[in-house]
Amino acid sequence: MLKIHCLGILQSKVGQAVCEVDWPQNNSIETALATLVEAHPAVASELPRCACAIGDEIVPRSYQLQAGDELVLLPPVGGG
């Protein structure tokens, strides 16, 4: 299982701040995102604008997730 922390609009679309998805180890974030969309189709329109982080580091979607990683999805924030 992979823990995905959904912030902002993603939390309301998923219905919780942290969700878990089945995920084969050593796959990319892109694969994990596809699995998330299968479980929660409402997030699909938001994901292209989201940054992805592991811990405190922003990582590309090609990043290969390792056992114990927790993915954080950061939607854009507006304000002024």
N, C-alpha and C positions, 0 to 999 in steps of 0.2 A: 504494500500500500504506500501511496505517496500522499503526504499532507500538502495541500495547497491553501495558502492564506489569500483570501479574496478581500481586497480593500475597496472602499468607495462604492460605486455603482455595482461592482461585481458582487459584493456582499448581498445587496438586495436582490439581484438576479438569481443567485445561488440559494439564498435563504439562510445563510450562515456565514460566519467569518472564516471558518476553517472547514474544508471538506477533504475527504480522502477518496482517492480513485485507485482502482486496480491498475497496476502499471508494471510492465516487465522491466527489471533492472537494466541499467546501462543503456537506456534510450535517451533521446534528446528531449529538451523541453518542448519542442514542436510536437513530438509524439504525445507527451503528457497533456498538452493543450487540446489535441484532437480527442483524447479520451475524456477530458473535462467537458468538451462540447457535446459528446455523445450522451453524457450523464445530465448535462444542463444546457440544452440548446439555446436558451435565452442569452447566454454569454457570448455567443459567436460574433455578434455585431460589435462588441466592445473590445475583444481581444486584439485586433490589429493595432490599436492605439496604446496598448499596455506595455509597460516595461516589465522585465522579469528580473527577479533577484534571488540569490541564494545567500542567506545570511545578510551581511551588509554590502554585498557586492552586486552591482547590476551586471547581468551576464547575457550573452546572445542566445537566441532560441536554439542555436546549434549546440549549446552546452550539453554535455553528456552527464545526466544526473547519476549520482552515486548513492549507494545505500545510506540512509540517514539524512539525505538532503531534504529540506523543506522549501518548496517553491513559494515565493511571494509575488503576487501579481499587483502591479502598481498602475492604476488607471491615471490618465492625466487629471490635473487639478486646475480648476479655473478660479479666478478671483481678481480682485483689484482694489 
